Amino acid sequence: MHSVALLTASYAKDIERFSLLSESIDTWLSGYTRHYVLVNDEDVPLFERFASDKRVIVPASNYLPKWLWALPPALQFLSKRRVWLSLLSSPVHGWHIQQILKIAGVLNAPEQRVCILDSDNLFFREFDVGQYAGAEKTPLFVTPKDIGADHPLHGLWLRTVDQLLGIKERSFPADDYVGNALVWDKDTARAMTDAIKAATGLNWVLALCRKKKFSEYLMYGHFVAKSPAHLATHRVTEDSIAVSHWDDTPLDRPAIEAMMRAASPEQVALCIQSYSSTSIDDIRDVFHLSSRDRRSPSLSPEDMGDAAEFEVPAKTR
């Protein structure tokens, strides 16, 4: 078994969602060594209350190059988004910095495997992430042939990924590797950044700052898929351990409970995207996270069906 860490890149506006994530991790997860939380330097004091023996709050500047610096919040009155400046590229915004931090966090983690968790995830069942992520082969989630050439976001991201990795031939529809609670292998991530340097002639961080419109998850997935050596060290799966709400429609409590009814026995995490504006209080109430107890979500066993009998499936052991 390989050592496994958790990694989250977050910021002040997501702190309440991160609170749900961290509380659910402390309640339900085992099998990991540390949870690394990467945040903007000025946000460190806000997140320090979550620090523990197993959770480390890491300032973004620890992992970002010296030539990339954050514009002080007081000077950002012309932009609603957090801005990083550089003499080597045009300004970079917070979403891109979070993607860069995820990659850097994996490269710098002492652990061999890293489960990447965005702030809008939470866990609702007992789960040994070490058994799942630390097995001989790294799980690689994919949705086959899901990206059309005209996809407004993923199609554009994938073309950028191809440029960054030096992939010359691309056919559509293409596989999609975007998901939740994804696992990366550190050696593979290092080989991926080496491939970016080989294809662009630039340090991988600078290459990403200059391209901007990319997806770190698509980049890792397609790097693995194009490398027979690295593909052989991964276990490709179409089964996500998270049930997800991807669109911008707010969910009320009955809708959240309906998501739980739809969860398969193997799904242990829930992701409701922050841009849906779903009430934090409703999510907290459904999952009883405010009391830190270990009760099931607010569905009865009859409502949950087979999901109420969940145990870690044999394929993750």
Solvent accessible surface area in square Angstrom, and as a share of the most:
residue,aa,sasa,rsa
1,M,148,0.66
2,H,77,0.34
3,S,51,0.33
4,V,3,0.01
5,A,0,0.00
6,L,0,0.00
7,L,0,0.00
8,T,0,0.00
9,A,4,0.03
10,S,2,0.01
11,Y,78,0.30
12,A,33,0.26
13,K,162,0.69
14,D,29,0.15
15,I,29,0.14
16,E,86,0.38
17,R,27,0.10
18,F,0,0.00
19,S,13,0.08
20,L,4,0.02
21,L,0,0.00
22,S,4,0.03
23,E,14,0.06
24,S,0,0.00
25,I,0,0.00
26,D,71,0.37
27,T,12,0.07
28,W,35,0.12
29,L,18,0.09
30,S,58,0.37
31,G,40,0.39
32,Y,19,0.07
33,T,55,0.32
34,R,96,0.35
35,H,0,0.00
36,Y,27,0.10
37,V,0,0.00
38,L,0,0.00
39,V,0,0.00
40,N,14,0.07
41,D,66,0.34
42,E,74,0.33
43,D,10,0.05
44,V,23,0.13
45,P,91,0.58
46,L,90,0.45
47,F,0,0.00
48,E,98,0.44
49,R,155,0.56
50,F,23,0.09
51,A,55,0.42
52,S,65,0.42
53,D,129,0.67
54,K,81,0.34
55,R,8,0.03
56,V,57,0.33
57,I,23,0.12
58,V,12,0.07
59,P,38,0.24
60,A,2,0.02
61,S,55,0.36
62,N,100,0.51
63,Y,51,0.19
64,L,16,0.08
65,P,33,0.21
66,K,186,0.79
67,W,66,0.23
68,L,9,0.04
69,W,113,0.40
70,A,37,0.28
71,L,35,0.17
72,P,66,0.41
73,P,76,0.48
74,A,88,0.68
75,L,102,0.51
76,Q,21,0.09
77,F,156,0.65
78,L,160,0.80
79,S,40,0.26
80,K,202,0.85
81,R,139,0.51
82,R,36,0.13
83,V,11,0.06
84,W,7,0.03
85,L,51,0.25
86,S,15,0.10
87,L,162,0.81
88,L,76,0.38
89,S,20,0.13
90,S,64,0.41
91,P,65,0.41
92,V,0,0.00
93,H,36,0.16
94,G,19,0.18
95,W,130,0.45
96,H,19,0.09
97,I,1,0.01
98,Q,38,0.17
99,Q,2,0.01
100,I,0,0.00
101,L,3,0.01
102,K,11,0.05
103,I,0,0.00
104,A,3,0.03
105,G,2,0.02
106,V,0,0.00
107,L,15,0.07
108,N,84,0.43
109,A,4,0.03
110,P,107,0.68
111,E,10,0.05
112,Q,40,0.18
113,R,7,0.02
114,V,0,0.00
115,C,0,0.00
116,I,2,0.01
117,L,0,0.00
118,D,38,0.20
119,S,5,0.03
120,D,22,0.12
121,N,2,0.01
122,L,7,0.03
123,F,0,0.00
124,F,3,0.01
125,R,17,0.06
126,E,98,0.44
127,F,5,0.02
128,D,40,0.21
129,V,0,0.00
130,G,10,0.09
131,Q,64,0.28
132,Y,17,0.07
133,A,0,0.00
134,G,0,0.00
135,A,25,0.19
136,E,148,0.66
137,K,90,0.38
138,T,1,0.01
139,P,4,0.03
140,L,10,0.05
141,F,33,0.14
142,V,7,0.04
143,T,49,0.29
144,P,59,0.37
145,K,129,0.55
146,D,78,0.40
147,I,0,0.00
148,G,26,0.25
149,A,47,0.37
150,D,131,0.68
151,H,64,0.28
152,P,110,0.69
153,L,95,0.47
154,H,30,0.13
155,G,0,0.00
156,L,75,0.37
157,W,32,0.11
158,L,0,0.00
159,R,103,0.37
160,T,11,0.06
161,V,0,0.00
162,D,11,0.06
163,Q,100,0.44
164,L,0,0.00
165,L,19,0.09
166,G,31,0.30
167,I,28,0.14
168,K,183,0.78
169,E,142,0.63
170,R,66,0.24
171,S,81,0.52
172,F,60,0.25
173,P,71,0.44
174,A,4,0.03
175,D,39,0.20
176,D,10,0.05
177,Y,12,0.05
178,V,27,0.16
179,G,6,0.06
180,N,8,0.04
181,A,4,0.03
182,L,17,0.09
183,V,4,0.03
184,W,4,0.01
185,D,14,0.07
186,K,43,0.18
187,D,87,0.45
188,T,1,0.01
189,A,0,0.00
190,R,116,0.42
191,A,26,0.20
192,M,0,0.00
193,T,4,0.02
194,D,81,0.42
195,A,24,0.19
196,I,0,0.00
197,K,122,0.52
198,A,90,0.69
199,A,46,0.36
200,T,44,0.26
201,G,62,0.59
202,L,46,0.23
203,N,77,0.40
204,W,31,0.11
205,V,9,0.05
206,L,17,0.08
207,A,2,0.02
208,L,0,0.00
209,C,0,0.00
210,R,123,0.45
211,K,81,0.34
212,K,36,0.15
213,K,113,0.48
214,F,0,0.00
215,S,4,0.03
216,E,7,0.03
217,Y,17,0.07
218,L,0,0.00
219,M,0,0.00
220,Y,2,0.01
221,G,0,0.00
222,H,6,0.02
223,F,23,0.10
224,V,0,0.00
225,A,40,0.31
226,K,106,0.45
227,S,20,0.13
228,P,113,0.71
229,A,76,0.59
230,H,42,0.19
231,L,67,0.33
232,A,63,0.49
233,T,67,0.39
234,H,8,0.04
235,R,74,0.27
236,V,77,0.44
237,T,15,0.09
238,E,115,0.52
239,D,79,0.41
240,S,27,0.17
241,I,11,0.05
242,A,5,0.04
243,V,20,0.11
244,S,36,0.23
245,H,24,0.11
246,W,116,0.41
247,D,76,0.39
248,D,99,0.52
249,T,76,0.44
250,P,84,0.53
251,L,22,0.11
252,D,80,0.42
253,R,90,0.33
254,P,87,0.54
255,A,32,0.25
256,I,0,0.00
257,E,31,0.14
258,A,48,0.37
259,M,23,0.10
260,M,0,0.00
261,R,115,0.42
262,A,77,0.60
263,A,7,0.05
264,S,42,0.27
265,P,53,0.34
266,E,61,0.27
267,Q,30,0.13
268,V,0,0.00
269,A,0,0.00
270,L,1,0.01
271,C,0,0.00
272,I,4,0.02
273,Q,20,0.09
274,S,40,0.26
275,Y,123,0.47
276,S,1,0.00
277,S,83,0.54
278,T,3,0.02
279,S,48,0.31
280,I,38,0.19
281,D,96,0.50
282,D,36,0.18
283,I,5,0.02
284,R,41,0.15
285,D,66,0.34
286,V,0,0.00
287,F,13,0.05
288,H,42,0.19
289,L,5,0.03
290,S,77,0.50
291,S,68,0.44
292,R,140,0.51
293,D,44,0.23
294,R,132,0.48
295,R,131,0.48
296,S,72,0.47
297,P,10,0.06
298,S,41,0.27
299,L,13,0.07
300,S,43,0.28
301,P,91,0.57
302,E,145,0.65
303,D,63,0.33
304,M,13,0.06
305,G,39,0.38
306,D,112,0.58
307,A,4,0.03
308,A,43,0.33
309,E,139,0.62
310,F,34,0.14
311,E,121,0.54
312,V,27,0.16
313,P,22,0.14
314,A,78,0.61
315,K,101,0.43
316,T,6,0.03
317,R,149,0.54
